[in-house]
Amino acid sequence: MHYRDDKGQTLYGFSQENLEKTNRQIRQTNKLLLLLIFLVLLFLIAVVFSAIYLDYNNIITRLIYGG
């Protein structure tokens, strides 16, 4: 497949429309990856704080020994 750019030079492979579609999909994927990273970090923070809370209040020991 041969495509010509604005200057008349021959381009091979992808048309500008296909490149724009690919770029849109890449941008969407990047946004979803950022959202996933944010959610994982939020989950890790919640796990750390819940572990600290449980250790600080000794809840598990109280449940086991009824204290």
mmCIF file of the N, C-alpha and C atoms, coordinates in Angstrom:
data_MODEL
# 
_entry.id   MODEL 
# 
loop_
_atom_site.group_PDB 
_atom_site.id 
_atom_site.type_symbol 
_atom_site.label_atom_id 
_atom_site.label_alt_id 
_atom_site.label_comp_id 
_atom_site.label_asym_id 
_atom_site.label_entity_id 
_atom_site.label_seq_id 
_atom_site.pdbx_PDB_ins_code 
_atom_site.Cartn_x 
_atom_site.Cartn_y 
_atom_site.Cartn_z 
_atom_site.occupancy 
_atom_site.B_iso_or_equiv 
_atom_site.pdbx_formal_charge 
_atom_site.auth_seq_id 
_atom_site.auth_comp_id 
_atom_site.auth_asym_id 
_atom_site.auth_atom_id 
_atom_site.pdbx_PDB_model_num 
ATOM 1   N N  . MET A 1 1  ? 0.844   -1.173  0.000  1.00 0.00 ? 1  MET A N  1 
ATOM 2   C CA . MET A 1 1  ? 0.000   0.000   0.000  1.00 0.00 ? 1  MET A CA 1 
ATOM 3   C C  . MET A 1 1  ? 0.888   1.234   0.000  1.00 0.00 ? 1  MET A C  1 
ATOM 4   N N  . HIS A 1 2  ? 0.557   2.156   -0.863 1.00 0.00 ? 2  HIS A N  1 
ATOM 5   C CA . HIS A 1 2  ? 1.327   3.393   -0.953 1.00 0.00 ? 2  HIS A CA 1 
ATOM 6   C C  . HIS A 1 2  ? 0.422   4.564   -0.597 1.00 0.00 ? 2  HIS A C  1 
ATOM 7   N N  . TYR A 1 3  ? 0.910   5.399   0.266  1.00 0.00 ? 3  TYR A N  1 
ATOM 8   C CA . TYR A 1 3  ? 0.193   6.610   0.646  1.00 0.00 ? 3  TYR A CA 1 
ATOM 9   C C  . TYR A 1 3  ? 1.119   7.787   0.447  1.00 0.00 ? 3  TYR A C  1 
ATOM 10  N N  . ARG A 1 4  ? 0.521   8.928   0.176  1.00 0.00 ? 4  ARG A N  1 
ATOM 11  C CA . ARG A 1 4  ? 1.320   10.137  -0.005 1.00 0.00 ? 4  ARG A CA 1 
ATOM 12  C C  . ARG A 1 4  ? 1.021   11.103  1.136  1.00 0.00 ? 4  ARG A C  1 
ATOM 13  N N  . ASP A 1 5  ? 2.087   11.718  1.657  1.00 0.00 ? 5  ASP A N  1 
ATOM 14  C CA . ASP A 1 5  ? 1.893   12.721  2.691  1.00 0.00 ? 5  ASP A CA 1 
ATOM 15  C C  . ASP A 1 5  ? 1.620   14.072  2.047  1.00 0.00 ? 5  ASP A C  1 
ATOM 16  N N  . ASP A 1 6  ? 1.562   15.122  2.863  1.00 0.00 ? 6  ASP A N  1 
ATOM 17  C CA . ASP A 1 6  ? 1.242   16.457  2.354  1.00 0.00 ? 6  ASP A CA 1 
ATOM 18  C C  . ASP A 1 6  ? 2.267   16.967  1.352  1.00 0.00 ? 6  ASP A C  1 
ATOM 19  N N  . LYS A 1 7  ? 3.508   16.526  1.468  1.00 0.00 ? 7  LYS A N  1 
ATOM 20  C CA . LYS A 1 7  ? 4.574   16.986  0.577  1.00 0.00 ? 7  LYS A CA 1 
ATOM 21  C C  . LYS A 1 7  ? 4.685   16.140  -0.683 1.00 0.00 ? 7  LYS A C  1 
ATOM 22  N N  . GLY A 1 8  ? 3.880   15.097  -0.784 1.00 0.00 ? 8  GLY A N  1 
ATOM 23  C CA . GLY A 1 8  ? 3.910   14.252  -1.960 1.00 0.00 ? 8  GLY A CA 1 
ATOM 24  C C  . GLY A 1 8  ? 4.862   13.081  -1.849 1.00 0.00 ? 8  GLY A C  1 
ATOM 25  N N  . GLN A 1 9  ? 5.490   12.915  -0.702 1.00 0.00 ? 9  GLN A N  1 
ATOM 26  C CA . GLN A 1 9  ? 6.404   11.791  -0.523 1.00 0.00 ? 9  GLN A CA 1 
ATOM 27  C C  . GLN A 1 9  ? 5.601   10.520  -0.268 1.00 0.00 ? 9  GLN A C  1 
ATOM 28  N N  . THR A 1 10 ? 6.137   9.416   -0.745 1.00 0.00 ? 10 THR A N  1 
ATOM 29  C CA . THR A 1 10 ? 5.446   8.144   -0.614 1.00 0.00 ? 10 THR A CA 1 
ATOM 30  C C  . THR A 1 10 ? 5.628   7.586   0.793  1.00 0.00 ? 10 THR A C  1 
ATOM 31  N N  . LEU A 1 11 ? 4.525   7.171   1.377  1.00 0.00 ? 11 LEU A N  1 
ATOM 32  C CA . LEU A 1 11 ? 4.538   6.525   2.685  1.00 0.00 ? 11 LEU A CA 1 
ATOM 33  C C  . LEU A 1 11 ? 4.149   5.065   2.490  1.00 0.00 ? 11 LEU A C  1 
ATOM 34  N N  . TYR A 1 12 ? 4.713   4.209   3.277  1.00 0.00 ? 12 TYR A N  1 
ATOM 35  C CA . TYR A 1 12 ? 4.431   2.787   3.155  1.00 0.00 ? 12 TYR A CA 1 
ATOM 36  C C  . TYR A 1 12 ? 3.804   2.271   4.447  1.00 0.00 ? 12 TYR A C  1 
ATOM 37  N N  . GLY A 1 13 ? 2.827   1.377   4.315  1.00 0.00 ? 13 GLY A N  1 
ATOM 38  C CA . GLY A 1 13 ? 2.299   0.710   5.497  1.00 0.00 ? 13 GLY A CA 1 
ATOM 39  C C  . GLY A 1 13 ? 0.995   1.288   5.999  1.00 0.00 ? 13 GLY A C  1 
ATOM 40  N N  . PHE A 1 14 ? 1.066   2.312   6.841  1.00 0.00 ? 14 PHE A N  1 
ATOM 41  C CA . PHE A 1 14 ? -0.125  2.821   7.505  1.00 0.00 ? 14 PHE A CA 1 
ATOM 42  C C  . PHE A 1 14 ? -0.587  4.127   6.879  1.00 0.00 ? 14 PHE A C  1 
ATOM 43  N N  . SER A 1 15 ? -1.890  4.276   6.791  1.00 0.00 ? 15 SER A N  1 
ATOM 44  C CA . SER A 1 15 ? -2.438  5.568   6.392  1.00 0.00 ? 15 SER A CA 1 
ATOM 45  C C  . SER A 1 15 ? -2.507  6.456   7.628  1.00 0.00 ? 15 SER A C  1 
ATOM 46  N N  . GLN A 1 16 ? -2.684  7.740   7.415  1.00 0.00 ? 16 GLN A N  1 
ATOM 47  C CA . GLN A 1 16 ? -2.778  8.672   8.539  1.00 0.00 ? 16 GLN A CA 1 
ATOM 48  C C  . GLN A 1 16 ? -3.985  8.339   9.415  1.00 0.00 ? 16 GLN A C  1 
ATOM 49  N N  . GLU A 1 17 ? -5.064  7.905   8.782  1.00 0.00 ? 17 GLU A N  1 
ATOM 50  C CA . GLU A 1 17 ? -6.270  7.547   9.542  1.00 0.00 ? 17 GLU A CA 1 
ATOM 51  C C  . GLU A 1 17 ? -5.999  6.361   10.461 1.00 0.00 ? 17 GLU A C  1 
ATOM 52  N N  . ASN A 1 18 ? -5.287  5.358   9.943  1.00 0.00 ? 18 ASN A N  1 
ATOM 53  C CA . ASN A 1 18 ? -4.953  4.203   10.780 1.00 0.00 ? 18 ASN A CA 1 
ATOM 54  C C  . ASN A 1 18 ? -4.029  4.603   11.921 1.00 0.00 ? 18 ASN A C  1 
ATOM 55  N N  . LEU A 1 19 ? -3.086  5.498   11.652 1.00 0.00 ? 19 LEU A N  1 
ATOM 56  C CA . LEU A 1 19 ? -2.186  5.962   12.706 1.00 0.00 ? 19 LEU A CA 1 
ATOM 57  C C  . LEU A 1 19 ? -2.955  6.717   13.783 1.00 0.00 ? 19 LEU A C  1 
ATOM 58  N N  . GLU A 1 20 ? -3.921  7.525   13.381 1.00 0.00 ? 20 GLU A N  1 
ATOM 59  C CA . GLU A 1 20 ? -4.717  8.265   14.359 1.00 0.00 ? 20 GLU A CA 1 
ATOM 60  C C  . GLU A 1 20 ? -5.564  7.320   15.206 1.00 0.00 ? 20 GLU A C  1 
ATOM 61  N N  . LYS A 1 21 ? -6.137  6.289   14.579 1.00 0.00 ? 21 LYS A N  1 
ATOM 62  C CA . LYS A 1 21 ? -6.906  5.297   15.342 1.00 0.00 ? 21 LYS A CA 1 
ATOM 63  C C  . LYS A 1 21 ? -6.011  4.579   16.339 1.00 0.00 ? 21 LYS A C  1 
ATOM 64  N N  . THR A 1 22 ? -4.820  4.205   15.887 1.00 0.00 ? 22 THR A N  1 
ATOM 65  C CA . THR A 1 22 ? -3.880  3.523   16.775 1.00 0.00 ? 22 THR A CA 1 
ATOM 66  C C  . THR A 1 22 ? -3.476  4.424   17.930 1.00 0.00 ? 22 THR A C  1 
ATOM 67  N N  . ASN A 1 23 ? -3.213  5.690   17.648 1.00 0.00 ? 23 ASN A N  1 
ATOM 68  C CA . ASN A 1 23 ? -2.836  6.634   18.701 1.00 0.00 ? 23 ASN A CA 1 
ATOM 69  C C  . ASN A 1 23 ? -3.964  6.824   19.709 1.00 0.00 ? 23 ASN A C  1 
ATOM 70  N N  . ARG A 1 24 ? -5.217  6.866   19.234 1.00 0.00 ? 24 ARG A N  1 
ATOM 71  C CA . ARG A 1 24 ? -6.359  6.978   20.152 1.00 0.00 ? 24 ARG A CA 1 
ATOM 72  C C  . ARG A 1 24 ? -6.435  5.761   21.065 1.00 0.00 ? 24 ARG A C  1 
ATOM 73  N N  . GLN A 1 25 ? -6.223  4.585   20.492 1.00 0.00 ? 25 GLN A N  1 
ATOM 74  C CA . GLN A 1 25 ? -6.275  3.368   21.302 1.00 0.00 ? 25 GLN A CA 1 
ATOM 75  C C  . GLN A 1 25 ? -5.135  3.330   22.310 1.00 0.00 ? 25 GLN A C  1 
ATOM 76  N N  . ILE A 1 26 ? -3.956  3.798   21.908 1.00 0.00 ? 26 ILE A N  1 
ATOM 77  C CA . ILE A 1 26 ? -2.818  3.832   22.829 1.00 0.00 ? 26 ILE A CA 1 
ATOM 78  C C  . ILE A 1 26 ? -3.090  4.807   23.963 1.00 0.00 ? 26 ILE A C  1 
ATOM 79  N N  . ARG A 1 27 ? -3.653  5.980   23.648 1.00 0.00 ? 27 ARG A N  1 
ATOM 80  C CA . ARG A 1 27 ? -3.972  6.949   24.698 1.00 0.00 ? 27 ARG A CA 1 
ATOM 81  C C  . ARG A 1 27 ? -5.007  6.386   25.664 1.00 0.00 ? 27 ARG A C  1 
ATOM 82  N N  . GLN A 1 28 ? -6.014  5.685   25.133 1.00 0.00 ? 28 GLN A N  1 
ATOM 83  C CA . GLN A 1 28 ? -7.028  5.082   25.998 1.00 0.00 ? 28 GLN A CA 1 
ATOM 84  C C  . GLN A 1 28 ? -6.399  4.010   26.888 1.00 0.00 ? 28 GLN A C  1 
ATOM 85  N N  . THR A 1 29 ? -5.519  3.203   26.312 1.00 0.00 ? 29 THR A N  1 
ATOM 86  C CA . THR A 1 29 ? -4.840  2.176   27.096 1.00 0.00 ? 29 THR A CA 1 
ATOM 87  C C  . THR A 1 29 ? -3.988  2.801   28.188 1.00 0.00 ? 29 THR A C  1 
ATOM 88  N N  . ASN A 1 30 ? -3.305  3.903   27.875 1.00 0.00 ? 30 ASN A N  1 
ATOM 89  C CA . ASN A 1 30 ? -2.494  4.587   28.883 1.00 0.00 ? 30 ASN A CA 1 
ATOM 90  C C  . ASN A 1 30 ? -3.355  5.100   30.033 1.00 0.00 ? 30 ASN A C  1 
ATOM 91  N N  . LYS A 1 31 ? -4.523  5.647   29.710 1.00 0.00 ? 31 LYS A N  1 
ATOM 92  C CA . LYS A 1 31 ? -5.426  6.125   30.758 1.00 0.00 ? 31 LYS A CA 1 
ATOM 93  C C  . LYS A 1 31 ? -5.891  4.976   31.646 1.00 0.00 ? 31 LYS A C  1 
ATOM 94  N N  . LEU A 1 32 ? -6.223  3.850   31.018 1.00 0.00 ? 32 LEU A N  1 
ATOM 95  C CA . LEU A 1 32 ? -6.683  2.702   31.796 1.00 0.00 ? 32 LEU A CA 1 
ATOM 96  C C  . LEU A 1 32 ? -5.561  2.133   32.664 1.00 0.00 ? 32 LEU A C  1 
ATOM 97  N N  . LEU A 1 33 ? -4.329  2.143   32.146 1.00 0.00 ? 33 LEU A N  1 
ATOM 98  C CA . LEU A 1 33 ? -3.198  1.679   32.947 1.00 0.00 ? 33 LEU A CA 1 
ATOM 99  C C  . LEU A 1 33 ? -2.950  2.594   34.138 1.00 0.00 ? 33 LEU A C  1 
ATOM 100 N N  . LEU A 1 34 ? -3.072  3.899   33.932 1.00 0.00 ? 34 LEU A N  1 
ATOM 101 C CA . LEU A 1 34 ? -2.919  4.832   35.045 1.00 0.00 ? 34 LEU A CA 1 
ATOM 102 C C  . LEU A 1 34 ? -3.999  4.609   36.096 1.00 0.00 ? 34 LEU A C  1 
ATOM 103 N N  . LEU A 1 35 ? -5.224  4.368   35.654 1.00 0.00 ? 35 LEU A N  1 
ATOM 104 C CA . LEU A 1 35 ? -6.310  4.072   36.587 1.00 0.00 ? 35 LEU A CA 1 
ATOM 105 C C  . LEU A 1 35 ? -6.024  2.787   37.359 1.00 0.00 ? 35 LEU A C  1 
ATOM 106 N N  . LEU A 1 36 ? -5.534  1.770   36.663 1.00 0.00 ? 36 LEU A N  1 
ATOM 107 C CA . LEU A 1 36 ? -5.206  0.507   37.317 1.00 0.00 ? 36 LEU A CA 1 
ATOM 108 C C  . LEU A 1 36 ? -4.092  0.688   38.343 1.00 0.00 ? 36 LEU A C  1 
ATOM 109 N N  . ILE A 1 37 ? -3.058  1.439   37.991 1.00 0.00 ? 37 ILE A N  1 
ATOM 110 C CA . ILE A 1 37 ? -1.959  1.703   38.924 1.00 0.00 ? 37 ILE A CA 1 
ATOM 111 C C  . ILE A 1 37 ? -2.473  2.452   40.146 1.00 0.00 ? 37 ILE A C  1 
ATOM 112 N N  . PHE A 1 38 ? -3.333  3.443   39.930 1.00 0.00 ? 38 PHE A N  1 
ATOM 113 C CA . PHE A 1 38 ? -3.908  4.202   41.040 1.00 0.00 ? 38 PHE A CA 1 
ATOM 114 C C  . PHE A 1 38 ? -4.709  3.295   41.968 1.00 0.00 ? 38 PHE A C  1 
ATOM 115 N N  . LEU A 1 39 ? -5.521  2.413   41.395 1.00 0.00 ? 39 LEU A N  1 
ATOM 116 C CA . LEU A 1 39 ? -6.332  1.517   42.218 1.00 0.00 ? 39 LEU A CA 1 
ATOM 117 C C  . LEU A 1 39 ? -5.467  0.529   42.993 1.00 0.00 ? 39 LEU A C  1 
ATOM 118 N N  . VAL A 1 40 ? -4.407  0.035   42.373 1.00 0.00 ? 40 VAL A N  1 
ATOM 119 C CA . VAL A 1 40 ? -3.506  -0.889  43.069 1.00 0.00 ? 40 VAL A CA 1 
ATOM 120 C C  . VAL A 1 40 ? -2.813  -0.174  44.223 1.00 0.00 ? 40 VAL A C  1 
ATOM 121 N N  . LEU A 1 41 ? -2.340  1.061   43.992 1.00 0.00 ? 41 LEU A N  1 
ATOM 122 C CA . LEU A 1 41 ? -1.707  1.821   45.067 1.00 0.00 ? 41 LEU A CA 1 
ATOM 123 C C  . LEU A 1 41 ? -2.688  2.104   46.199 1.00 0.00 ? 41 LEU A C  1 
ATOM 124 N N  . LEU A 1 42 ? -3.920  2.446   45.846 1.00 0.00 ? 42 LEU A N  1 
ATOM 125 C CA . LEU A 1 42 ? -4.942  2.683   46.859 1.00 0.00 ? 42 LEU A CA 1 
ATOM 126 C C  . LEU A 1 42 ? -5.202  1.422   47.679 1.00 0.00 ? 42 LEU A C  1 
ATOM 127 N N  . PHE A 1 43 ? -5.259  0.283   47.006 1.00 0.00 ? 43 PHE A N  1 
ATOM 128 C CA . PHE A 1 43 ? -5.453  -0.991  47.698 1.00 0.00 ? 43 PHE A CA 1 
ATOM 129 C C  . PHE A 1 43 ? -4.283  -1.292  48.635 1.00 0.00 ? 43 PHE A C  1 
ATOM 130 N N  . LEU A 1 44 ? -3.060  -1.065  48.173 1.00 0.00 ? 44 LEU A N  1 
ATOM 131 C CA . LEU A 1 44 ? -1.895  -1.325  49.015 1.00 0.00 ? 44 LEU A CA 1 
ATOM 132 C C  . LEU A 1 44 ? -1.876  -0.418  50.242 1.00 0.00 ? 44 LEU A C  1 
ATOM 133 N N  . ILE A 1 45 ? -2.238  0.837   50.053 1.00 0.00 ? 45 ILE A N  1 
ATOM 134 C CA . ILE A 1 45 ? -2.305  1.762   51.189 1.00 0.00 ? 45 ILE A CA 1 
ATOM 135 C C  . ILE A 1 45 ? -3.359  1.294   52.188 1.00 0.00 ? 45 ILE A C  1 
ATOM 136 N N  . ALA A 1 46 ? -4.508  0.855   51.683 1.00 0.00 ? 46 ALA A N  1 
ATOM 137 C CA . ALA A 1 46 ? -5.565  0.358   52.566 1.00 0.00 ? 46 ALA A CA 1 
ATOM 138 C C  . ALA A 1 46 ? -5.108  -0.885  53.324 1.00 0.00 ? 46 ALA A C  1 
ATOM 139 N N  . VAL A 1 47 ? -4.386  -1.777  52.668 1.00 0.00 ? 47 VAL A N  1 
ATOM 140 C CA . VAL A 1 47 ? -3.892  -2.987  53.331 1.00 0.00 ? 47 VAL A CA 1 
ATOM 141 C C  . VAL A 1 47 ? -2.899  -2.625  54.427 1.00 0.00 ? 47 VAL A C  1 
ATOM 142 N N  . VAL A 1 48 ? -1.984  -1.711  54.133 1.00 0.00 ? 48 VAL A N  1 
ATOM 143 C CA . VAL A 1 48 ? -0.984  -1.313  55.128 1.00 0.00 ? 48 VAL A CA 1 
ATOM 144 C C  . VAL A 1 48 ? -1.652  -0.671  56.334 1.00 0.00 ? 48 VAL A C  1 
ATOM 145 N N  . PHE A 1 49 ? -2.570  0.257   56.101 1.00 0.00 ? 49 PHE A N  1 
ATOM 146 C CA . PHE A 1 49 ? -3.222  0.929   57.223 1.00 0.00 ? 49 PHE A CA 1 
ATOM 147 C C  . PHE A 1 49 ? -4.115  -0.018  58.018 1.00 0.00 ? 49 PHE A C  1 
ATOM 148 N N  . SER A 1 50 ? -4.770  -0.962  57.347 1.00 0.00 ? 50 SER A N  1 
ATOM 149 C CA . SER A 1 50 ? -5.585  -1.918  58.101 1.00 0.00 ? 50 SER A CA 1 
ATOM 150 C C  . SER A 1 50 ? -4.700  -2.847  58.924 1.00 0.00 ? 50 SER A C  1 
ATOM 151 N N  . ALA A 1 51 ? -3.543  -3.236  58.401 1.00 0.00 ? 51 ALA A N  1 
ATOM 152 C CA . ALA A 1 51 ? -2.622  -4.072  59.178 1.00 0.00 ? 51 ALA A CA 1 
ATOM 153 C C  . ALA A 1 51 ? -2.094  -3.309  60.384 1.00 0.00 ? 51 ALA A C  1 
ATOM 154 N N  . ILE A 1 52 ? -1.772  -2.042  60.198 1.00 0.00 ? 52 ILE A N  1 
ATOM 155 C CA . ILE A 1 52 ? -1.312  -1.218  61.321 1.00 0.00 ? 52 ILE A CA 1 
ATOM 156 C C  . ILE A 1 52 ? -2.422  -1.071  62.356 1.00 0.00 ? 52 ILE A C  1 
ATOM 157 N N  . TYR A 1 53 ? -3.647  -0.847  61.904 1.00 0.00 ? 53 TYR A N  1 
ATOM 158 C CA . TYR A 1 53 ? -4.783  -0.694  62.819 1.00 0.00 ? 53 TYR A CA 1 
ATOM 159 C C  . TYR A 1 53 ? -5.014  -1.973  63.618 1.00 0.00 ? 53 TYR A C  1 
ATOM 160 N N  . LEU A 1 54 ? -4.988  -3.114  62.910 1.00 0.00 ? 54 LEU A N  1 
ATOM 161 C CA . LEU A 1 54 ? -5.204  -4.384  63.604 1.00 0.00 ? 54 LEU A CA 1 
ATOM 162 C C  . LEU A 1 54 ? -4.096  -4.658  64.613 1.00 0.00 ? 54 LEU A C  1 
ATOM 163 N N  . ASP A 1 55 ? -2.877  -4.349  64.258 1.00 0.00 ? 55 ASP A N  1 
ATOM 164 C CA . ASP A 1 55 ? -1.761  -4.567  65.181 1.00 0.00 ? 55 ASP A CA 1 
ATOM 165 C C  . ASP A 1 55 ? -1.840  -3.613  66.366 1.00 0.00 ? 55 ASP A C  1 
ATOM 166 N N  . TYR A 1 56 ? -2.183  -2.376  66.101 1.00 0.00 ? 56 TYR A N  1 
ATOM 167 C CA . TYR A 1 56 ? -2.243  -1.369  67.167 1.00 0.00 ? 56 TYR A CA 1 
ATOM 168 C C  . TYR A 1 56 ? -3.328  -1.697  68.189 1.00 0.00 ? 56 TYR A C  1 
ATOM 169 N N  . ASN A 1 57 ? -4.473  -2.132  67.707 1.00 0.00 ? 57 ASN A N  1 
ATOM 170 C CA . ASN A 1 57 ? -5.593  -2.413  68.610 1.00 0.00 ? 57 ASN A CA 1 
ATOM 171 C C  . ASN A 1 57 ? -5.628  -3.858  69.081 1.00 0.00 ? 57 ASN A C  1 
ATOM 172 N N  . ASN A 1 58 ? -4.738  -4.667  68.562 1.00 0.00 ? 58 ASN A N  1 
ATOM 173 C CA . ASN A 1 58 ? -4.621  -6.060  69.000 1.00 0.00 ? 58 ASN A CA 1 
ATOM 174 C C  . ASN A 1 58 ? -5.945  -6.808  68.865 1.00 0.00 ? 58 ASN A C  1 
ATOM 175 N N  . ILE A 1 59 ? -6.673  -6.536  67.808 1.00 0.00 ? 59 ILE A N  1 
ATOM 176 C CA . ILE A 1 59 ? -8.012  -7.100  67.638 1.00 0.00 ? 59 ILE A CA 1 
ATOM 177 C C  . ILE A 1 59 ? -7.961  -8.614  67.479 1.00 0.00 ? 59 ILE A C  1 
ATOM 178 N N  . ILE A 1 60 ? -7.005  -9.111  66.729 1.00 0.00 ? 60 ILE A N  1 
ATOM 179 C CA . ILE A 1 60 ? -6.947  -10.554 66.482 1.00 0.00 ? 60 ILE A CA 1 
ATOM 180 C C  . ILE A 1 60 ? -6.658  -11.305 67.780 1.00 0.00 ? 60 ILE A C  1 
ATOM 181 N N  . THR A 1 61 ? -5.742  -10.783 68.587 1.00 0.00 ? 61 THR A N  1 
ATOM 182 C CA . THR A 1 61 ? -5.441  -11.425 69.874 1.00 0.00 ? 61 THR A CA 1 
ATOM 183 C C  . THR A 1 61 ? -6.661  -11.404 70.785 1.00 0.00 ? 61 THR A C  1 
ATOM 184 N N  . ARG A 1 62 ? -7.392  -10.323 70.793 1.00 0.00 ? 62 ARG A N  1 
ATOM 185 C CA . ARG A 1 62 ? -8.608  -10.245 71.617 1.00 0.00 ? 62 ARG A CA 1 
ATOM 186 C C  . ARG A 1 62 ? -9.652  -11.243 71.148 1.00 0.00 ? 62 ARG A C  1 
ATOM 187 N N  . LEU A 1 63 ? -9.764  -11.430 69.829 1.00 0.00 ? 63 LEU A N  1 
ATOM 188 C CA . LEU A 1 63 ? -10.729 -12.396 69.310 1.00 0.00 ? 63 LEU A CA 1 
ATOM 189 C C  . LEU A 1 63 ? -10.330 -13.819 69.677 1.00 0.00 ? 63 LEU A C  1 
ATOM 190 N N  . ILE A 1 64 ? -9.033  -14.115 69.620 1.00 0.00 ? 64 ILE A N  1 
ATOM 191 C CA . ILE A 1 64 ? -8.581  -15.475 69.908 1.00 0.00 ? 64 ILE A CA 1 
ATOM 192 C C  . ILE A 1 64 ? -8.721  -15.794 71.393 1.00 0.00 ? 64 ILE A C  1 
ATOM 193 N N  . TYR A 1 65 ? -8.250  -14.893 72.246 1.00 0.00 ? 65 TYR A N  1 
ATOM 194 C CA . TYR A 1 65 ? -8.212  -15.174 73.680 1.00 0.00 ? 65 TYR A CA 1 
ATOM 195 C C  . TYR A 1 65 ? -9.403  -14.599 74.445 1.00 0.00 ? 65 TYR A C  1 
ATOM 196 N N  . GLY A 1 66 ? -10.301 -13.935 73.756 1.00 0.00 ? 66 GLY A N  1 
ATOM 197 C CA . GLY A 1 66 ? -11.498 -13.413 74.398 1.00 0.00 ? 66 GLY A CA 1 
ATOM 198 C C  . GLY A 1 66 ? -11.219 -12.310 75.395 1.00 0.00 ? 66 GLY A C  1 
ATOM 199 N N  . GLY A 1 67 ? -10.152 -11.552 75.179 1.00 0.00 ? 67 GLY A N  1 
ATOM 200 C CA . GLY A 1 67 ? -9.786  -10.507 76.134 1.00 0.00 ? 67 GLY A CA 1 
ATOM 201 C C  . GLY A 1 67 ? -10.370 -9.254  75.717 1.00 0.00 ? 67 GLY A C  1 
# 
